[in-house]
Amino acid sequence: QVQLEETGGGLVQTGDSLTLSCAASGGTFYRLAAAWFRQVPGKWREFVAAIDWKERDTYYADSVKGRFTISRDDAENTVHLRMDTLKPEETAVYYCAAAIGMLYSPTHRDHTRYDFWGQGTQVTVSS
């Protein structure tokens, strides 16, 4: 059973950058697709970005394209999400997720596609 742990959340100001990391234990990210979602109270869990394991294809929500970058380091068993030019409306709990097998559009956006989840890390962007 793969366990995921997110780190790197915190309080930043509008326009700042932040990098989140997700470490896997009890298993590896090899042959697992990885993704980041975010959620605010009372709203659905929102897809942010994903990266496949084979060709390392990446997928992004339209709202973060050009500002966020997802990457993976299978040797270190970690996935990262670099977030630039952060906005107050992006304040949320950010979750790391992993899926067995390949990702295909549009199901990569569906949180039910993912098999393993971390506990989340809070990101707060002050205005």
N, C-alpha and C positions, 0 to 999 in steps of 0.2 A: 504494500500500500504506500503510494507516494504521498509524502506530506510536504506542504508548501509553506514557506514563511516569508512574508514581505517585510522589508525594512526601508528606511529612507524617507518616510513621511515626516511632515512637520508644518510649521507656520512660515509662510513666505509672503512677500508683498507682490502686488500686481506687477507683471512683467519679469519677475524673477524666474530662475530655472531650478529644477529639482530633478534628481534621478532616484527612481525607485528600483529596488532589487528584490528578486524572488529567488530563494534558495530551496532546492529540493533535497529531501532526505528520505531514507527508506526506499529509494529508487533513483532513477536518473531521468533527465530530460530527454535522453536519447530516444528517438522514435515517439516522442510526445510533442504535439503542438502546444504552444503556450500563448496566453493572452492576458490582457489586463481589462478589467471592467471597473466601473465606479458606480457608487450608489449614494444618494442622499435620502434622508428619512422621508418616507411617503411616496417614493418614486421607484420605478423599475430599475433593476441593475442594468446599466448602460454599457454597451461595448465601447472600448477605447482603441485597442490595437491587438493584433495577433501576429504570430510568426510560425510558419510551418517548420517541420523538422528536416525534411528531405532537401528541397531546393531553397529553403529559407525564404520562401515568399512571405511578404508582409502585407498586412491589411490594416487600414486605419479608418476610424470614423471620420466623416467629412469635417467635423468641427475641429479636429486636431491635426489634420494633414498639414505638413509643412512645419509644424511646431513640435510634435512628439516623434520620438524615434524608439522603436522596439528593437532589441537585439538579444542574442543568446550566446552563451559561452558554455558549450556542452562539456568542455574539459573541467570547468569550474562548477558545473551543474547549476548555473544561474541564468536568469533572464532579467533584463534591465528595461526600464522605461525612462528615457530622458524626456523631460517636459520643459520646453522653453516658452517664454512669453506667457506665463500663466495668468489666468483671468479669475476674478472672484467667483464667477459662476461655476468654476471647476473645483470648488471646494466640495470634497466628498470623501468617502472611504474608498480607497482603491484596493481592488482584489486581484490577486494573481490566480490564474486558472490553467489547467493542463488537460489536454484531450488525447486520448489514444487514437492513433491513426492520422490520416491526412485531413486537412481542412479544405472545404469547398465553399465557395460563395453561393448563396448568402448565409448558409448555416453557421459560418464562423462567427456571426454576430449574435447567435442564439446562445444564451447562457446554459441552456439545457444540453448543448453539445459537449460541454466540458465535464470531465470525470472527477477532477480533483480541484480543490479550492483552498486557498489560504484564509487566514482569519481577517485579513485586511489591515491597511495602514491609513491613518487619517492624514489628509492633505488639506490644509486651510490656506486660502489665498486672501489676504486682507486687501481692502481697497484703499 
